[in-house]
Amino acid sequence: MKNILLTMVMLCAFGTIAAQNTKLTGTVIGTTTSIDYTTNKKSTTVNTREMAFDDNSNTFFSSYDLSYTWVGLDLGEPHVITRVSWTPARVEEGAEAVVLGVFEGANSPDFMDALPLYIITQRGTYGRMLHANVECSKGFRYVRYVGPSESRCTIAELAFYGHADEGNDSTLYRLTNLPTVSIHTVDGVIPYDKEHQIDAILTVISDKDKKLLQDSGTVRLRGNGSLTFPKKPYRIKFNNKKHVLDSPAKAKKWALVSNYSDKTLFRNQLAFELSRGFGMPYTPYSQPVDVLLNGEYKGCFLLCDQIDVRKHRVEVEEMTPEDNSGSALTGGYLVEVDAYARNEISRFTSKQGNPVTIQYPDDEDITTEQYKYIVDHFNKMEANWKTYLDTSTFLRHFLVGELSGNTDTYWSVYMYKHRDNDTIYTGPVWDFDLAFENDNRTYPINRKSDFIYRSGGSVTGNMKVFVDRICIQDADARSEMLEIWDNARRGDINEQHLVDFIGQQEEYLQQAQKLNFMRWPVMLEKVQKNPVIWGSYEAEVQNVRRFLKERLLWMDNKLGYTYNPDGIAEMSIDYNQPYQVFSLSGQPCTGHLNNLPKGIYIVKQGRMSRKVQVRN
């Protein structure tokens, strides 16, 4: 009797599993125009979408258009998909043509609300169905396969398995361990410039596959030089303000930085870590993500704050078109010394010959009075920087650029001004694709005897002259720079912390970098200004690690600084000049330094403040 019951339980369990993995049928949907390879012309009768579901691996679907084409099923009602299967077409490169193909599920027939189900990462086998389990608990009425870029969605056979169910959002699929950002545009329009915003549904999947952010918005291209690369950067804009992932700012606009020429995929993040280490008031939020556009895999990107005015970004006062006089007219403002200013609407050239874009107030909101005010005030700052420039943020920005070896530091410089405050501040830092030894115009950086901005760096307008006046010619500014450097070196700007940070990024990006370089196989090519082909992801990372170790020593030497890991220095005291001595608790100590008991003290002379050890 027990054996009979056990058998019945096993049969019931098998029946449940079988029901959950039933091969699904439905109405074939997808791209309607195929290609007839005998004529290379459009067809609706040859190699059609129906052939992807005819159980014959000798026939196949192949679309006329190269990219963003697809084939799938209308299941009639929502189903939880548990498995997908496929086999490649018996055509030239057919086995390779499935790599990076993406399966999606949706409940809207236009797939605007689609979520990813699986991405293929291996070549196919002719005549053999390969299978993959799907880890997504949500039910979908519509399912599809989107072919990889320029593959014509060529596929011999497809199959979807699962069971009828509305499902839930408890388990969602991500392409790798990174968050997945999926963008679906109205009518499948692909972003084509920086001006036209394409209506879209924007989806972010994160938090161990269990957190879904999905809302309407727009997408367009962004960037300047990066727009010329095959891997395009994007700007996404939600219709409603969002905290995206774990970002501090709640905002509509976000940047997707493509990192095309940065084969480590983390140079910008490393620079942001330097920014934090130097105590910049605001460092942009960033998070690596995988990106899909209309179901096509686009690569690994860096999702960042869009540099704009709001809480947790550039926190200057917001203005209205009515703020045209008195205190209200004085701020806040966000400007950018910008080599590409000629392409912008709100722009000017300063009296000292520097091109400037007014980033805030926005082009559509700025008034004549506001425009005139910030132009006049910027010119005033350039002419009398000691009065109107915040040297602390300017010098910290300078040190981030020089330590990273960023050739573009003075190609683009963000600056901002508060209301009722005449001071102009510098920041945030931005754009480090060419930093950390990634520019053939300046390679090898550490063999140069001078700062990078003075020896091959890209400097717009007359910014070199302006920076020289502060960082080279002014003794007070140089002294303040040394104090900032000292404080940072005794904090996170040390070899151990930065090498550890690089190692963490390398490990975190392992899955994503492999997928990215399948999509963009440039590891053995020189992209943009790459000075050397290092040959592997590990070697690219090692190049950055080696550069930064050497650069720390180079900067120490250039600044005349002796680094002490424990922060204790043998400090040369000019006893003819006044100095102050404090205990580690901050209590002032009286008398001559050499007459104090043995111990560690803080000595301040001029702008320099250091720990010293008395060994009497």
C-alpha positions as semicolon CSV with decimal commas, in nm:
position;residue;x (nm);y (nm);z (nm)
1;M;0,000;0,000;0,000
2;K;0,286;0,238;0,090
3;N;0,457;0,159;-0,241
4;I;0,135;0,233;-0,428
5;L;0,095;0,566;-0,244
6;L;0,460;0,652;-0,308
7;T;0,417;0,575;-0,675
8;M;0,106;0,791;-0,688
9;V;0,290;1,081;-0,522
10;M;0,579;1,045;-0,766
11;L;0,340;1,038;-1,059
12;C;0,163;1,347;-0,928
13;A;0,495;1,526;-0,882
14;F;0,604;1,422;-1,230
15;G;0,272;1,540;-1,367
16;T;0,316;1,879;-1,197
17;I;0,669;1,919;-1,334
18;A;0,554;1,810;-1,678
19;A;0,267;2,059;-1,668
20;Q;0,505;2,335;-1,572
21;N;0,735;2,246;-1,861
22;T;0,476;2,197;-2,133
23;K;0,584;2,311;-2,475
24;L;0,369;2,614;-2,548
25;T;0,181;2,695;-2,865
26;G;0,019;3,011;-2,992
27;T;-0,010;3,252;-3,282
28;V;0,323;3,329;-3,446
29;I;0,410;3,698;-3,427
30;G;0,713;3,905;-3,518
31;T;0,889;4,083;-3,800
32;T;0,689;4,034;-4,120
33;T;0,947;4,099;-4,391
34;S;1,202;3,826;-4,452
35;I;1,485;3,796;-4,700
36;D;1,499;3,570;-5,004
37;Y;1,869;3,484;-5,027
38;T;1,836;3,379;-5,392
39;T;1,744;3,735;-5,489
40;N;1,858;3,929;-5,176
41;K;1,517;4,100;-5,183
42;K;1,233;4,137;-4,935
43;S;0,988;3,850;-4,911
44;T;0,675;3,744;-4,725
45;T;0,680;3,384;-4,850
46;V;1,042;3,270;-4,810
47;N;1,227;3,224;-4,478
48;T;0,924;3,360;-4,292
49;R;0,869;3,386;-3,917
50;E;0,641;3,079;-3,916
51;M;0,942;2,865;-4,005
52;A;1,090;2,926;-3,659
53;F;0,806;2,713;-3,518
54;D;0,755;2,444;-3,786
55;D;0,957;2,169;-3,609
56;N;1,190;2,150;-3,907
57;S;1,550;2,250;-3,843
58;N;1,619;2,259;-4,217
59;T;1,399;2,567;-4,259
60;F;1,461;2,899;-4,091
61;F;1,344;3,254;-4,035
62;S;1,565;3,540;-4,152
63;S;1,447;3,901;-4,157
64;Y;1,523;4,152;-4,429
65;D;1,647;4,416;-4,183
66;L;1,975;4,340;-4,011
67;S;1,895;4,450;-3,655
68;Y;1,610;4,492;-3,405
69;T;1,404;4,215;-3,563
70;W;1,228;3,936;-3,378
71;V;0,997;3,637;-3,381
72;G;0,771;3,495;-3,110
73;L;0,429;3,374;-2,995
74;D;0,103;3,518;-2,870
75;L;0,009;3,258;-2,606
76;G;-0,344;3,391;-2,563
77;E;-0,307;3,438;-2,187
78;P;-0,019;3,493;-1,942
79;H;0,220;3,203;-1,887
80;V;0,516;3,166;-1,655
81;I;0,802;3,063;-1,883
82;T;1,024;2,794;-1,733
83;R;1,246;2,704;-2,029
84;V;1,346;2,827;-2,374
85;S;1,502;2,627;-2,659
86;W;1,664;2,710;-2,991
87;T;1,868;2,576;-3,278
88;P;2,060;2,782;-3,539
89;A;1,991;2,796;-3,910
90;R;2,207;2,594;-4,150
91;V;2,352;2,902;-4,317
92;E;2,691;3,069;-4,315
93;E;2,771;3,183;-3,958
94;G;2,434;3,052;-3,846
95;A;2,587;2,885;-3,541
96;E;2,741;3,218;-3,437
97;A;2,432;3,421;-3,529
98;V;2,249;3,321;-3,210
99;V;2,517;3,448;-2,969
100;L;2,370;3,738;-2,767
101;G;2,020;3,665;-2,886
102;V;1,770;3,767;-2,617
103;F;1,439;3,609;-2,509
104;E;1,174;3,846;-2,369
105;G;0,825;3,825;-2,223
106;A;0,556;4,094;-2,224
107;N;0,187;4,152;-2,161
108;S;0,154;4,432;-2,414
109;P;0,154;4,330;-2,781
110;D;0,404;4,606;-2,864
111;F;0,648;4,464;-2,603
112;M;0,686;4,806;-2,440
113;D;0,660;4,641;-2,096
114;A;0,890;4,351;-2,186
115;L;1,127;4,191;-1,938
116;P;1,428;3,975;-2,029
117;L;1,404;3,598;-1,987
118;Y;1,744;3,479;-2,108
119;I;2,046;3,580;-2,317
120;I;2,236;3,324;-2,527
121;T;2,611;3,326;-2,462
122;Q;2,725;3,025;-2,668
123;R;2,725;2,933;-3,034
124;G;2,453;2,697;-3,151
125;T;2,469;2,343;-3,286
126;Y;2,305;2,265;-3,619
127;G;2,013;2,026;-3,589
128;R;2,024;2,018;-3,210
129;M;1,793;2,207;-2,975
130;L;1,980;2,376;-2,691
131;H;1,786;2,450;-2,375
132;A;1,804;2,703;-2,092
133;N;1,599;2,722;-1,775
134;V;1,429;3,056;-1,718
135;E;1,439;3,215;-1,374
136;C;1,149;3,459;-1,392
137;S;0,832;3,422;-1,185
138;K;0,621;3,672;-1,381
139;G;0,361;3,554;-1,631
140;F;0,358;3,679;-1,992
141;R;0,109;3,651;-2,276
142;Y;0,361;3,746;-2,544
143;V;0,707;3,592;-2,577
144;R;0,975;3,650;-2,835
145;Y;1,333;3,599;-2,947
146;V;1,523;3,915;-3,052
147;G;1,818;3,849;-3,276
148;P;2,163;3,993;-3,203
149;S;2,277;4,304;-3,388
150;E;2,316;4,253;-3,766
151;S;2,209;3,888;-3,750
152;R;1,874;3,926;-3,935
153;C;1,735;3,731;-3,638
154;T;1,830;3,419;-3,834
155;I;1,701;3,114;-3,643
156;A;1,591;2,763;-3,743
157;E;1,376;2,660;-3,447
158;L;1,245;2,811;-3,124
159;A;1,042;2,669;-2,837
160;F;0,897;2,811;-2,514
161;Y;0,795;2,596;-2,217
162;G;0,589;2,682;-1,911
163;H;0,240;2,693;-1,761
164;A;-0,055;2,931;-1,758
165;D;-0,024;3,169;-1,463
166;E;-0,024;3,544;-1,391
167;G;0,290;3,491;-1,184
168;N;0,452;3,759;-0,970
169;D;0,762;3,980;-0,946
170;S;0,941;3,776;-0,679
171;T;1,210;3,654;-0,919
172;L;1,327;3,852;-1,222
173;Y;1,608;3,777;-1,465
174;R;1,924;3,986;-1,501
175;L;2,182;3,937;-1,775
176;T;2,470;3,923;-1,523
177;N;2,522;4,006;-1,156
178;L;2,484;4,375;-1,248
179;P;2,150;4,555;-1,263
180;T;1,984;4,533;-1,604
181;V;1,849;4,847;-1,771
182;S;1,600;4,767;-2,048
183;I;1,466;5,038;-2,281
184;H;1,173;4,989;-2,518
185;T;1,082;5,274;-2,753
186;V;0,751;5,357;-2,916
187;D;0,733;5,203;-3,266
188;G;1,086;5,070;-3,216
189;V;1,249;5,405;-3,303
190;I;1,622;5,395;-3,231
191;P;1,773;5,712;-3,072
192;Y;1,957;5,900;-3,344
193;D;2,072;6,237;-3,204
194;K;2,095;6,452;-2,889
195;E;1,797;6,672;-2,966
196;H;1,508;6,432;-3,030
197;Q;1,374;6,250;-2,724
198;I;1,216;5,916;-2,812
199;D;0,917;5,806;-2,602
200;A;0,999;5,487;-2,414
201;I;0,930;5,257;-2,122
202;L;1,237;5,244;-1,896
203;T;1,297;4,935;-1,684
204;V;1,561;4,871;-1,416
205;I;1,597;4,526;-1,258
206;S;1,813;4,504;-0,947
207;D;1,844;4,395;-0,584
208;K;1,922;4,026;-0,630
209;D;1,667;3,990;-0,909
210;K;1,374;4,099;-0,692
211;K;1,340;4,474;-0,746
212;L;1,167;4,618;-1,052
213;L;1,151;4,984;-1,149
214;Q;0,944;5,045;-1,462
215;D;0,799;5,373;-1,582
216;S;0,742;5,580;-1,894
217;G;0,999;5,831;-2,012
218;T;1,227;5,917;-2,303
219;V;1,568;5,827;-2,437
220;R;1,812;6,013;-2,660
221;L;2,181;6,008;-2,741
222;R;2,426;6,207;-2,525
223;G;2,795;6,298;-2,522
224;N;3,024;6,463;-2,775
225;G;3,328;6,269;-2,894
226;S;3,172;5,943;-2,771
227;L;2,885;5,993;-3,018
228;T;3,120;5,894;-3,300
229;F;3,174;5,542;-3,161
230;P;2,966;5,235;-3,255
231;K;2,864;5,186;-2,889
232;K;2,645;5,492;-2,836
233;P;2,595;5,667;-2,500
234;Y;2,238;5,748;-2,394
235;R;2,047;5,983;-2,170
236;I;1,730;5,846;-2,019
237;K;1,461;6,061;-1,863
238;F;1,175;5,929;-1,652
239;N;0,847;6,119;-1,669
240;N;0,850;6,121;-1,289
241;K;1,142;6,173;-1,052
242;K;1,296;5,846;-0,933
243;H;1,556;5,716;-0,692
244;V;1,726;5,483;-0,940
245;L;1,892;5,187;-0,769
246;D;2,054;5,323;-0,449
247;S;2,117;5,673;-0,580
248;P;2,096;5,963;-0,329
249;A;1,929;6,195;-0,582
250;K;1,565;6,169;-0,683
251;A;1,562;6,284;-1,044
252;K;1,420;6,237;-1,391
253;K;1,744;6,252;-1,592
254;W;2,022;5,990;-1,588
255;A;2,327;5,926;-1,805
256;L;2,431;5,593;-1,953
257;V;2,805;5,629;-2,021
258;S;2,924;5,381;-2,282
259;N;3,291;5,339;-2,173
260;Y;3,368;5,224;-2,528
261;S;3,738;5,314;-2,529
262;D;3,788;5,219;-2,164
263;K;3,855;4,846;-2,173
264;T;3,852;4,819;-1,793
265;L;3,496;4,962;-1,791
266;F;3,570;5,133;-1,457
267;R;3,796;5,434;-1,519
268;N;3,518;5,681;-1,441
269;Q;3,433;5,499;-1,119
270;L;3,798;5,500;-1,014
271;A;3,813;5,876;-1,076
272;F;3,499;5,921;-0,867
273;E;3,675;5,732;-0,587
274;L;3,962;5,983;-0,614
275;S;3,704;6,263;-0,598
276;R;3,570;6,124;-0,272
277;G;3,922;6,077;-0,142
278;F;4,006;6,442;-0,206
279;G;3,688;6,557;-0,035
280;M;3,504;6,709;-0,331
281;P;3,165;6,840;-0,208
282;Y;2,979;6,635;-0,470
283;T;3,084;6,320;-0,652
284;P;2,840;6,185;-0,913
285;Y;2,655;5,865;-0,826
286;S;2,748;5,575;-1,054
287;Q;2,665;5,207;-1,098
288;P;2,770;4,966;-1,376
289;V;2,470;4,816;-1,559
290;D;2,390;4,593;-1,855
291;V;2,176;4,765;-2,118
292;L;1,911;4,632;-2,358
293;L;1,748;4,849;-2,625
294;N;1,432;4,708;-2,781
295;G;1,549;4,366;-2,674
296;E;1,895;4,396;-2,829
297;Y;2,196;4,371;-2,596
298;K;2,401;4,693;-2,614
299;G;2,677;4,620;-2,361
300;C;2,798;4,721;-2,015
301;F;2,744;5,090;-1,935
302;L;2,790;5,316;-1,636
303;L;2,461;5,457;-1,509
304;C;2,543;5,800;-1,360
305;D;2,385;6,112;-1,229
306;Q;2,309;6,358;-1,505
307;I;2,500;6,669;-1,396
308;D;2,221;6,908;-1,305
309;V;2,090;7,123;-1,021
310;R;1,900;6,947;-0,742
311;K;1,944;6,797;-0,397
312;H;2,229;6,542;-0,384
313;R;2,366;6,668;-0,716
314;V;2,479;7,028;-0,769
315;E;2,302;7,182;-0,473
316;V;2,269;7,546;-0,575
317;E;1,943;7,734;-0,541
318;E;1,687;7,668;-0,813
319;M;1,585;7,970;-1,021
320;T;1,272;8,079;-1,205
321;P;1,231;8,318;-1,501
322;E;1,108;8,575;-1,246
323;D;1,447;8,585;-1,066
324;N;1,577;8,891;-1,250
325;S;1,687;9,135;-0,981
326;G;1,828;9,168;-0,633
327;S;1,928;8,863;-0,432
328;A;1,731;8,624;-0,655
329;L;1,940;8,715;-0,959
330;T;2,262;8,606;-0,788
331;G;2,200;8,233;-0,811
332;G;2,221;7,956;-0,839
333;Y;2,412;7,891;-1,159
334;L;2,590;7,593;-1,314
335;V;2,835;7,652;-1,598
336;E;3,087;7,443;-1,786
337;V;3,413;7,556;-1,940
338;D;3,344;7,353;-2,250
339;A;3,543;7,283;-2,566
340;Y;3,212;7,201;-2,738
341;A;3,035;7,520;-2,627
342;R;2,996;7,631;-2,989
343;N;2,734;7,357;-3,030
344;E;2,521;7,479;-2,739
345;I;2,248;7,744;-2,717
346;S;2,335;7,924;-2,390
347;R;2,704;7,994;-2,426
348;F;2,965;8,269;-2,424
349;T;3,337;8,320;-2,459
350;S;3,496;8,481;-2,155
351;K;3,714;8,790;-2,182
352;Q;4,015;8,567;-2,128
353;G;3,918;8,348;-2,423
354;N;3,755;8,047;-2,254
355;P;3,440;7,891;-2,408
356;V;3,164;7,849;-2,152
357;T;2,826;7,672;-2,166
358;I;2,554;7,779;-1,921
359;Q;2,408;7,452;-1,797
360;Y;2,167;7,609;-1,547
361;P;1,928;7,784;-1,575
362;D;1,820;7,568;-1,869
363;D;1,818;7,699;-2,226
364;E;1,441;7,733;-2,229
365;D;1,424;7,912;-1,893
366;I;1,721;8,147;-1,871
367;T;1,639;8,516;-1,906
368;T;1,844;8,798;-2,055
369;E;1,913;8,938;-1,708
370;Q;2,032;8,602;-1,578
371;Y;2,251;8,544;-1,882
372;K;2,415;8,885;-1,845
373;Y;2,469;8,837;-1,472
374;I;2,655;8,505;-1,493
375;V;2,864;8,621;-1,791
376;D;2,972;8,932;-1,601
377;H;3,039;8,740;-1,281
378;F;3,243;8,470;-1,457
379;N;3,457;8,737;-1,622
380;K;3,501;8,904;-1,284
381;M;3,616;8,573;-1,136
382;E;3,872;8,513;-1,411
383;A;4,015;8,863;-1,367
384;N;4,031;8,842;-0,987
385;W;4,033;8,475;-0,894
386;K;4,173;8,530;-0,544
387;T;3,853;8,713;-0,453
388;Y;3,590;8,518;-0,647
389;L;3,722;8,161;-0,694
390;D;3,699;7,894;-0,426
391;T;4,056;7,767;-0,439
392;S;3,981;7,461;-0,225
393;T;3,746;7,296;-0,478
394;F;3,955;7,419;-0,771
395;L;4,271;7,259;-0,630
396;R;4,095;6,936;-0,536
397;H;3,956;6,914;-0,890
398;F;4,311;6,981;-1,020
399;L;4,459;6,701;-0,807
400;V;4,198;6,447;-0,921
401;G;4,281;6,531;-1,283
402;E;4,657;6,511;-1,232
403;L;4,661;6,195;-1,020
404;S;4,440;6,018;-1,274
405;G;4,647;6,150;-1,563
406;N;4,330;6,280;-1,726
407;T;4,419;6,450;-2,052
408;D;4,068;6,600;-2,070
409;T;4,067;6,773;-1,729
410;Y;4,059;7,123;-1,881
411;W;3,865;7,026;-2,191
412;S;3,554;7,033;-1,973
413;V;3,526;7,192;-1,626
414;Y;3,202;7,226;-1,431
415;M;3,169;7,529;-1,200
416;Y;2,879;7,662;-0,993
417;K;2,765;7,963;-0,790
418;H;2,526;7,996;-0,496
419;R;2,278;8,275;-0,431
420;D;2,407;8,566;-0,218
421;N;2,760;8,427;-0,246
422;D;3,014;8,583;-0,482
423;T;3,232;8,271;-0,484
424;I;3,248;8,037;-0,785
425;Y;3,316;7,673;-0,695
426;T;3,464;7,397;-0,915
427;G;3,311;7,054;-0,968
428;P;3,204;6,789;-1,006
429;V;3,479;6,591;-1,179
430;W;3,364;6,425;-1,503
431;D;3,477;6,226;-1,809
432;F;3,777;6,000;-1,748
433;D;3,767;5,760;-2,044
434;L;4,116;5,880;-2,149
435;A;4,259;5,888;-1,797
436;F;4,479;5,632;-1,621
437;E;4,720;5,585;-1,913
438;N;4,469;5,556;-2,196
439;D;4,579;5,831;-2,436
440;N;4,846;5,780;-2,703
441;R;4,911;6,156;-2,714
442;T;5,059;6,153;-2,363
443;Y;5,172;5,793;-2,310
444;P;5,370;5,718;-2,096
445;I;5,252;5,992;-1,861
446;N;5,481;5,918;-1,571
447;R;5,792;5,984;-1,780
448;K;5,688;6,345;-1,821
449;S;5,849;6,599;-1,591
450;D;5,550;6,833;-1,574
451;F;5,179;6,814;-1,497
452;I;4,966;6,653;-1,768
453;Y;4,770;6,971;-1,847
454;R;5,104;7,140;-1,931
455;S;5,251;6,852;-2,131
456;G;5,007;6,723;-2,389
457;G;4,671;6,739;-2,218
458;S;4,364;6,870;-2,402
459;V;4,312;7,226;-2,282
460;T;4,033;7,437;-2,423
461;G;4,058;7,813;-2,479
462;N;4,316;7,976;-2,252
463;M;4,259;7,749;-1,955
464;K;4,628;7,660;-1,935
465;V;4,710;8,023;-1,860
466;F;4,433;8,040;-1,600
467;V;4,545;7,720;-1,425
468;D;4,910;7,831;-1,433
469;R;4,823;8,152;-1,249
470;I;4,679;7,948;-0,963
471;C;4,867;7,618;-0,945
472;I;5,212;7,727;-1,062
473;Q;5,258;8,096;-0,998
474;D;5,076;8,155;-0,669
475;A;5,264;8,052;-0,353
476;D;4,956;8,053;-0,130
477;A;4,766;7,827;-0,368
478;R;5,063;7,589;-0,392
479;S;5,083;7,574;-0,015
480;E;4,710;7,502;0,010
481;M;4,744;7,233;-0,257
482;L;5,018;7,063;-0,055
483;E;4,798;7,067;0,255
484;I;4,508;6,911;0,060
485;W;4,744;6,649;-0,080
486;D;4,881;6,571;0,266
487;N;4,536;6,526;0,417
488;A;4,426;6,304;0,126
489;R;4,742;6,091;0,138
490;R;4,679;6,030;0,506
491;G;4,327;5,921;0,411
492;D;4,208;5,711;0,117
493;I;4,454;5,841;-0,142
494;N;4,703;5,566;-0,068
495;E;4,822;5,268;-0,268
496;Q;4,655;4,999;-0,058
497;H;4,308;5,154;-0,067
498;L;4,318;5,233;-0,439
499;V;4,463;4,894;-0,539
500;D;4,193;4,726;-0,331
501;F;3,928;4,939;-0,504
502;I;4,060;4,837;-0,847
503;G;4,053;4,471;-0,743
504;Q;3,695;4,502;-0,625
505;Q;3,586;4,654;-0,956
506;E;3,772;4,388;-1,155
507;E;3,596;4,110;-0,964
508;Y;3,254;4,278;-0,974
509;L;3,271;4,330;-1,351
510;Q;3,392;3,981;-1,450
511;Q;3,060;3,854;-1,587
512;A;2,966;4,183;-1,749
513;Q;3,303;4,245;-1,917
514;K;3,294;3,902;-2,081
515;L;2,947;3,973;-2,220
516;N;3,043;4,328;-2,322
517;F;3,345;4,216;-2,523
518;M;3,139;3,952;-2,700
519;R;2,922;4,240;-2,819
520;W;3,214;4,475;-2,884
521;P;3,520;4,259;-2,965
522;V;3,776;4,540;-2,944
523;M;4,022;4,392;-2,696
524;L;4,279;4,339;-2,972
525;E;4,212;4,674;-3,140
526;K;4,320;5,030;-3,065
527;V;4,002;5,222;-2,991
528;Q;3,995;5,603;-2,986
529;K;4,330;5,701;-2,825
530;N;4,438;5,363;-2,681
531;P;4,820;5,379;-2,667
532;V;4,878;5,003;-2,629
533;I;4,689;4,681;-2,700
534;W;4,728;4,500;-2,369
535;G;4,548;4,192;-2,502
536;S;4,314;4,088;-2,220
537;Y;4,084;4,230;-1,958
538;E;4,326;4,128;-1,683
539;A;4,614;4,304;-1,859
540;E;4,404;4,619;-1,909
541;V;4,330;4,627;-1,536
542;Q;4,696;4,565;-1,452
543;N;4,793;4,863;-1,668
544;V;4,571;5,090;-1,456
545;R;4,696;4,935;-1,132
546;R;5,060;4,983;-1,235
547;F;5,001;5,338;-1,354
548;L;4,831;5,449;-1,034
549;K;5,105;5,304;-0,811
550;E;5,367;5,492;-1,012
551;R;5,156;5,806;-1,032
552;L;5,124;5,836;-0,654
553;L;5,504;5,842;-0,626
554;W;5,531;6,083;-0,922
555;M;5,286;6,324;-0,759
556;D;5,463;6,300;-0,422
557;N;5,788;6,391;-0,592
558;K;5,634;6,670;-0,802
559;L;5,474;6,828;-0,496
560;G;5,785;6,786;-0,280
561;Y;5,597;6,560;-0,041
562;T;5,722;6,269;0,170
563;Y;5,455;6,006;0,222
564;N;5,441;5,829;0,557
565;P;5,190;5,542;0,576
566;D;5,117;5,604;0,944
567;G;5,076;5,977;0,886
568;I;5,376;6,059;1,109
569;A;5,633;6,284;0,949
570;E;5,976;6,413;1,029
571;M;5,880;6,775;0,984
572;S;6,141;7,041;0,932
573;I;6,052;7,336;1,155
574;D;6,165;7,690;1,078
575;Y;6,216;7,810;1,431
576;N;6,244;8,170;1,309
577;Q;5,878;8,155;1,205
578;P;5,578;8,108;1,435
579;Y;5,433;7,761;1,476
580;Q;5,175;7,592;1,695
581;V;5,188;7,253;1,865
582;F;4,883;7,049;1,969
583;S;4,832;6,713;2,136
584;L;4,644;6,445;1,940
585;S;4,333;6,541;2,136
586;G;4,365;6,896;2,006
587;Q;4,493;7,063;2,324
588;P;4,754;7,336;2,264
589;C;5,105;7,265;2,394
590;T;5,333;7,541;2,514
591;G;5,709;7,566;2,493
592;H;5,968;7,466;2,236
593;L;5,888;7,154;2,033
594;N;6,220;6,988;2,122
595;N;6,152;7,032;2,494
596;L;5,823;6,840;2,488
597;P;5,800;6,484;2,628
598;K;5,832;6,192;2,387
599;G;5,518;6,135;2,185
600;I;5,321;6,224;1,876
601;Y;5,204;6,581;1,824
602;I;5,033;6,792;1,561
603;V;5,243;7,084;1,440
604;K;5,097;7,367;1,235
605;Q;5,319;7,617;1,059
606;G;5,171;7,837;0,789
607;R;4,921;7,631;0,591
608;M;5,094;7,301;0,665
609;S;4,969;7,076;0,943
610;R;5,127;6,737;1,018
611;K;5,171;6,474;1,282
612;V;5,529;6,460;1,414
613;Q;5,704;6,230;1,655
614;V;5,925;6,373;1,929
615;R;6,196;6,125;2,028
616;N;6,380;6,321;2,303
